[in-house]
């Protein structure tokens, strides 16, 4: 686990002019794989973000940029005003800075000590359901694979689905409460869901005020697993966990939401095959349309498997399908969520 990083404070740009080493430069915004290069230090393809001149939008030099693998590589070379072309003006007005660069240029992470603390207890409302329906050794394996955490919340023990990136930084954690018998989320009297990065008076997970969140797919850290070339992607974290228990030889990720598919979240999988399994129904059309813009750059497949299953209802997912199969095979009264 990586330790918490101290965010870099963005320098003020309220003055009428910019001088010297003020932020004349910015990291290029994601525009597909073509905007991510090979790192000059570690050699990883599609992991290097180059610096551009905020005024002209042009690159400064091939050596200037930051590797996305901040922990395992850490290469970051920032250009100076002296690196600009000789004819470039050294003084510019604020209104000449392109709007796309006027934003935070750092990402916060959760201190790893909070992740480690959450792993001390494995039994919570979600894992209770898992242990009650699957072999203990299978559940133990998957809890470790995904770093499933536990926290006391809402008068019960809730699960934490940590979003751990490819460098083992914890971006945030989704806290959820489940019915121990059915495995369904607790939504009454209110929806029992929260986030680790959400500020609170007790600062339970450190000072998360003004937290600059950049989410990743649940399970992104698994991209480091040797000899794994294919990842299966579903919407729900719960579904990814159950699919992994029932198909432990395959690796499952979760987007964490219907609309959580974005270009930057796909970057770690540039050299992997991705098979998406949308929930049955409208989600299939939405994911197919959204992913169509990335198919030319990534090895992506949108599976229509659930669409063809007559025993799967509208809105149900791979976990529902697999749990139904398990119930049929065992002749039990297991219920999916």
C-alpha positions in Angstrom: 0.0 0.0 0.0 1.2 3.5 -0.8 1.3 6.1 1.8 -0.9 9.2 1.5 0.5 11.8 -0.8 0.7 15.4 0.0 -1.2 17.2 -2.8 0.6 19.9 -4.7 -1.0 23.2 -4.3 -1.9 24.9 -7.5 -0.2 28.2 -7.8 -2.3 31.3 -7.9 -3.2 32.7 -11.3 -5.2 35.7 -10.2 -2.6 38.3 -11.1 -2.9 40.1 -14.4 0.3 38.6 -15.8 2.3 35.4 -15.3 6.0 35.5 -14.8 8.9 33.1 -14.3 8.0 29.6 -13.1 4.3 30.3 -12.6 2.0 27.6 -14.2 2.4 28.5 -17.8 2.4 24.7 -18.5 -0.2 22.0 -17.9 -0.6 18.3 -18.4 -2.4 17.3 -21.6 -6.0 16.4 -21.1 -7.1 12.8 -22.1 -8.1 12.6 -25.7 -7.8 8.9 -26.2 -4.7 6.6 -26.3 -3.1 9.0 -28.8 -2.6 11.5 -26.0 -0.8 9.0 -23.8 2.8 8.1 -24.6 5.6 5.7 -23.7 7.3 6.7 -20.5 11.0 7.7 -21.2 12.0 6.2 -17.8 10.1 2.9 -17.3 9.2 2.3 -21.0 5.5 1.6 -20.2 3.3 2.2 -23.2 0.4 4.7 -22.9 1.3 5.8 -19.4 3.1 9.1 -20.0 1.3 12.4 -20.0 3.1 15.2 -21.7 3.2 18.9 -20.7 1.8 21.5 -23.1 1.9 25.3 -23.2 -1.4 26.5 -21.7 -1.4 29.4 -24.1 -0.7 27.7 -27.4 -1.7 24.1 -26.6 1.6 22.9 -28.1 3.9 20.3 -26.6 7.1 21.6 -24.9 9.4 18.6 -25.4 9.2 14.9 -25.4 11.0 14.6 -22.1 8.6 16.8 -20.2 5.7 15.0 -18.5 4.5 12.6 -15.8 4.3 8.8 -15.7 0.9 7.6 -14.5 2.7 4.9 -12.5 3.5 7.3 -9.7 4.7 4.7 -7.2 6.4 2.0 -9.4 8.0 4.6 -11.7 7.7 8.1 -10.4 9.1 9.9 -13.4 8.0 13.6 -13.5 9.8 16.3 -15.3 8.3 19.8 -15.3 9.3 22.3 -17.9 10.5 25.9 -17.1 9.9 29.1 -18.9 13.4 28.8 -20.3 12.3 25.6 -22.2 9.9 27.6 -24.3 10.8 28.5 -27.9 12.9 31.7 -28.1 10.1 33.7 -29.8 7.5 32.7 -27.1 6.3 35.7 -25.0 7.4 35.5 -21.3 4.5 37.5 -20.1 0.9 36.6 -20.9 -2.6 37.8 -19.7 -4.7 35.5 -17.7 -7.4 35.5 -20.4 -4.9 33.9 -22.7 -4.7 30.7 -20.6 -6.9 28.0 -22.1 -9.9 27.3 -19.9 -9.3 23.5 -20.0 -6.1 24.0 -17.9 -7.7 26.1 -15.1 -8.4 23.3 -12.7 -6.7 21.1 -10.0 -3.7 19.2 -11.3 -3.4 16.7 -8.4 -5.2 13.6 -7.1 -5.8 12.8 -3.4 -5.5 9.3 -2.0 -6.5 7.8 1.3 -3.8 6.9 3.8 -3.0 3.2 3.5 -3.3 2.9 7.3 -7.0 3.2 7.0 -7.2 0.4 4.4 -5.0 -1.9 6.6 -7.2 -1.1 9.7 -10.3 -2.1 7.8 -8.8 -5.5 6.9 -8.4 -6.6 10.5 -12.0 -7.8 10.6 -13.3 -9.8 7.7 -16.9 -10.5 8.8 -19.5 -7.9 7.8 -23.0 -7.8 6.5 -21.8 -8.6 2.9 -19.1 -11.2 3.7 -21.6 -13.0 6.1 -23.8 -13.6 3.0 -20.8 -14.9 1.1 -19.7 -17.3 3.8 -23.2 -18.5 4.1 -23.4 -19.4 0.4 -19.9 -20.3 -0.7 -17.0 -22.4 0.7 -14.9 -20.5 3.3 -11.6 -20.9 1.4 -13.2 -19.4 -1.7 -14.5 -16.4 0.2 -11.2 -15.9 2.0 -9.3 -15.9 -1.3 -11.5 -13.2 -2.8 -11.6 -11.0 0.3 -7.8 -10.9 0.0 -7.9 -10.4 -3.8 -10.0 -7.2 -3.5 -9.0 -6.0 -0.1 -12.6 -6.0 1.1 -12.8 -3.9 4.3 -15.1 -3.7 7.3 -16.3 -0.7 9.2 -18.9 -0.2 12.0 -21.6 1.9 10.6 -25.4 2.3 10.8 -25.5 0.1 13.9 -24.0 -2.8 11.9 -20.8 -3.9 10.1 -20.7 -2.5 6.6 -18.3 -3.6 3.8 -15.8 -1.2 2.2 -15.2 -1.7 -1.5 -11.8 0.0 -1.8 -10.9 1.6 -5.1 -7.2 0.7 -5.4 -5.3 1.8 -8.5 -2.5 0.1 -10.4 0.0 1.6 -8.0 -1.9 0.4 -5.0 -3.0 3.9 -4.0 -6.4 3.9 -2.4 -8.5 6.6 -4.3 -11.6 6.1 -2.1 -13.8 3.4 -0.7 -17.5 2.8 -1.2 -19.2 1.8 2.1 -22.4 -0.3 1.8 -24.7 -2.3 4.0 -26.3 -5.6 2.9 -29.0 -7.9 4.2 -27.1 -10.8 5.6 -29.6 -13.4 4.4 -30.5 -12.2 0.9 -27.3 -10.4 0.0 -29.4 -7.4 -1.2 -28.5 -3.8 -0.3 -30.2 -2.2 2.6 -32.3 0.7 1.2 -34.8 1.2 4.0 -35.5 3.5 5.7 -32.8 5.1 3.6 -30.2 3.9 1.2 -27.2 2.7 3.3 -24.3 3.9 1.1 -21.5 6.3 1.9 -17.9 7.1 0.8 -14.6 7.1 2.6 -13.6 10.4 1.0 -16.8 12.1 2.2 -15.8 14.7 4.8 -17.1 14.3 8.4 -16.4 16.0 11.7 -14.5 13.0 13.2 -12.2 12.9 10.2 -12.5 9.1 10.4 -10.4 8.6 7.3 -8.2 11.6 7.7 -8.8 15.2 6.5 -10.8 14.8 3.4 -12.1 18.3 3.0 -11.4 19.8 -0.4 -10.6 16.2 -1.6 -9.8 16.0 -5.3 -11.3 12.6 -6.2 -10.3 10.6 -9.3 -12.0 7.3 -9.3 -10.8 4.0 -10.9 -12.6 0.8 -11.7 -13.0 -1.4 -8.6 -10.2 -4.0 -8.9 -7.8 -1.9 -11.0 -4.9 -3.1 -8.9 -5.4 -6.6 -10.4 -3.9 -5.3 -13.7 -0.6 -6.1 -12.1 -1.4 -9.9 -11.8 1.1 -11.9 -13.9 -0.2 -13.7 -17.0 -3.7 -12.2 -16.8 -4.6 -10.8 -20.3 -8.4 -10.6 -20.0 -10.6 -8.8 -17.6 -14.4 -9.1 -17.3 -16.2 -5.9 -16.3 -19.6 -5.5 -14.6 -21.3 -2.6 -13.0 -21.6 -3.6 -9.4 -18.7 -4.3 -7.0 -20.8 -7.0 -5.4 -21.3 -8.7 -8.8 -17.5 -8.6 -9.5 -16.9 -10.3 -6.1 -19.5 -13.0 -6.6 -18.4 -13.7 -10.2 -14.8 -14.0 -8.9 -15.8 -16.5 -6.3 -17.8 -18.7 -8.8 -15.1 -18.3 -11.5 -11.9 -17.8 -9.5 -9.7 -18.5 -12.6 -11.0 -15.3 -14.2 -10.6 -11.7 -13.1 -13.5 -9.3 -12.6 -13.7 -5.5 -12.3 -16.6 -3.2 -11.6 -17.3 0.3 -13.0 -19.2 1.2 -9.8 -22.1 2.7 -11.7 -23.9 2.7 -15.1 -22.3 6.0 -16.2 -18.8 5.4 -14.8 -17.1 4.4 -18.0 -14.5 7.1 -19.0 -11.4 7.1 -21.2 -8.9 7.7 -18.4 -10.3 4.7 -16.5 -9.5 2.5 -19.4 -5.8 3.6 -19.7 -4.3 0.9 -17.4 -5.8 -1.8 -19.7 -4.3 -0.6 -23.0 -2.7 -4.0 -23.6 -5.5 -6.1 -22.1 -8.7 -7.6 -23.5 -11.8 -6.2 -21.8 -15.2 -7.9 -21.9 -18.1 -5.8 -20.5 -21.2 -7.5 -19.2 -23.9 -4.8 -18.8 -27.0 -5.5 -16.8 -29.9 -6.9 -18.9 -32.0 -4.3 -20.6 -31.4 -0.6 -21.2 -27.9 -0.8 -19.7 -26.8 -3.0 -22.7 -27.7 -0.3 -25.2 -26.0 2.4 -23.1 -22.8 0.6 -22.6 -22.6 -0.5 -26.2 -23.0 3.1 -27.4 -20.5 4.5 -24.8 -17.9 1.9 -25.5 -18.1 2.2 -29.3 -15.9 5.3 -29.1 -13.1 3.3 -27.6 -13.3 0.0 -29.6 -10.8 1.3 -32.1 -8.2 2.0 -29.4 -8.8 -0.9 -27.0 -9.5 -4.6 -27.3 -13.1 -4.3 -26.1 -16.1 -6.6 -26.4 -19.6 -5.8 -25.1 -21.2 -9.2 -24.3 -24.9 -9.8 -25.0 -24.9 -13.0 -23.0 -27.4 -11.8 -20.4 -29.7 -10.5 -23.2 -30.1 -14.0 -24.5 -30.9 -15.6 -21.1 -34.7 -16.1 -20.7 -34.4 -16.7 -17.0 -32.7 -13.3 -16.4 -35.1 -10.4 -15.8 -34.7 -6.8 -16.9 -32.2 -5.1 -14.7 -30.6 -8.3 -13.4 -26.8 -8.9 -13.8 -24.2 -11.7 -13.9 -24.4 -12.3 -10.2 -28.2 -12.9 -10.4 -27.6 -15.3 -13.3 -24.9 -17.2 -11.5 -26.7 -17.4 -8.2 -29.8 -18.8 -10.0 -27.6 -21.4 -11.6 -26.1 -22.2 -8.1 -29.6 -22.6 -6.7 -30.7 -24.9 -9.4 -27.6 -27.0 -9.1 -27.7 -27.3 -5.3 -31.5 -27.3 -5.0 -31.2 -24.7 -2.2 -33.1 -21.5 -1.4 -30.2 -19.1 -2.0 -31.3 -15.7 -3.1 -29.3 -13.3 -5.2 -29.0 -9.5 -4.8 
